[in-house]
Amino acid sequence: MAEGGFSEGVSTTLRLRPMRREDIPTVVAIERLSFSLPWSEATFRRELEEVSHSHLLIVEGPPPGEGGEGPILGYACWWAVTDECHITDFAVAPSARRRGIGEFLLNGLLEDAKRRGMKRATLEVRIGNTAAIALYEKWGFTSIAMRRRYYPDNDEDALIMWKERL
C-alpha cells in the first residue's frame, strides 16, 4: 500500500491520464460543483495549451464493457516551479467522493511530479475544507502558514500546506 494508503480494489479500476482539450467541458462541470470560485473553460485551455510548466491529469473510472474510456471522476493541475510541485487545482466529482478516488489522484499526481524531478510539494486550501486538509495530511503534507482573507468570494483564509519529500 502506498503512503497514505488506498484500497487496492479502487486502484485497479481507475486510470490516470493526461488531460485533453475534449475533457474540458466535463472538468468544468465538476469544477463548478466543487468550488465557489471555479476556473473557466478558458483557464483550463490556457493551462493545458499555453502554460509550459502546467501539468493536468484526469482520473477515469472503469470503462463500460470492453475497451474505451471510463467516466471522468476527477482531475488535478500542478505547476513545476524549480524543483517544487505546486498543486493549483484538485477535485473529485461530488458523486464519486469518499471512495478513494482523491487518494488515487493525489498519489498519481505526486508520482508524476517525482518522475519529472520535483522534490517537494505545496498547495493552498480553504481553512474550512476539512476533508481536503485531512486527505493532504494523510499523504504527508503539513500546515506551515496561513494566507489571511485569501479567497475573495468570502474572505476565507487559506492554509498553506507543504510536503518536504516526494
N, C-alpha and C positions, 0 to 999 in steps of 0.2 A: 504494500500500500504506500502511495506517495505521501510526502509531508502534507499534513492537513488531513489526508485520508479521504477517500470517497469510495463508494460501493463499486466493486468490480463489475456487477451487472450493469450499472449505469454506464461505466466507461466502455464497455464492449458494444453498446447500442448507439453511442454517439460518435460523431465525426467532426473534427475541427478542420477548417479550411480557410484560405484567404477570402476576404470579401470581394465580390464582383459588383460591377455597376448595376446589374439587374437585381441585386439583393436590396438595393437602397429603399425601394418603397416598403418592403416588409420590415426592414430595420427601422425606418422612420415611424412606422405604426407602433412597433414595440417601444421605441424611444418616447413617443407621445403618451403612451400608457404608463411609462415608468418615471418620467421627470416633469417637474413643473416648468422648467426652462429647457425644453427639448432642442436638440440640434435639428437644423433644417435639412432638406434634401440637398440643397446647395453646399452646406457644410460637409456632409458626408462625401459628396462628389469631390469637393476640394481636397479633403483628407486623403481620399483614395487616389486621385489623379494628379494632384499638384504638390502635395507636401511630401518631399522626398524622405523625411525622417519619420513619417507616419506609417504604422502597420495596423491593418484592420483584419479581424478574424471573425468567423462565423462558426457557431456550433449548430449542427443539424441533428435531428432525431433520426431514428431508423426509417429507411425508405419504405413506402408501402409496397408490398410484394417484392419481386426480384428487381434488382438494379435501380437506377435512378437516384434521385436525391430525396432526402427526408425534409421535413419542415424545418424552417429556421426557428430555433428555440432561444437563441441569444447571440450576442455579439460583443466585441471589445475593440477598443482603439488604444494604441500606445505609441508613444514617441521615443525614439532613440536620441538621447541627449548626452553627448560624450559617451560615458560607459553606464549611463542610467536609463532605466526603463521608467518612463513617466506615463502612468495609466490615466488616460484622459476621458474615456467613456467606457462603461461596462454595464450591461443589462441582460436580464433573462426575462423572457415573456412572462407576464403575470400568471398565465395558466400553466406554466412549466416550472414554477418556483417550488422550492423545498423538496427537490428530487435529486439533488447532487449535480445539477447542470452548471450552476455557478462555480462549484469547485472544479468540475471538469474544465470549464472555460478558463478559470484563473490558472490552473495548473498548466494548461496548454499555452496560455499567454506567457507565463514565466519561463517555460521551456523554450518557447520561440525566442524570447529576449535573450536568454542564456546562449542559445545557439548563435545568435547574432553578436555575441561578445559583450552583452550587458553584464555588469557585476552586481548591481543593486536595483531596487525599485522604489518608487514613490507614487503617491496619489493624494488627492483631496477628497473628502467625503463629508456630506452633511452630518452635523453632530447628532441630528435626530434619526439618522438612518442606522438604527441599531443592528438590523440584520446584516447589512453590508459590513459594518465595523466588526461584527462577530466573525464573518467569513474571513476578512483580511487578517484579523488576529489569529485565527486558526491556522492560517498559512504563513505565520511568522512576521507579520507586519506589526510595528509598534507605533503608538502615538508619540509624536515628537514636538508638535506645536499646534497652535490654533490660529486660523485666519478669521479675525473678527468681522462679522457682517459681510461675509464673502459672497453670499448668494443674494442678488438684487431683488428677487421677487418677494422675499420676506425678511431680508437681513439676517438670515440664519448663518451661524458660524460654520466654518469648515475645519475639520480635523485633518491635519497633515500626518500621514502615516508613511512609514519607512520600513523597508526590508533591506538589511545590510548586505546579505549574501544570497545570490540566486543559486 
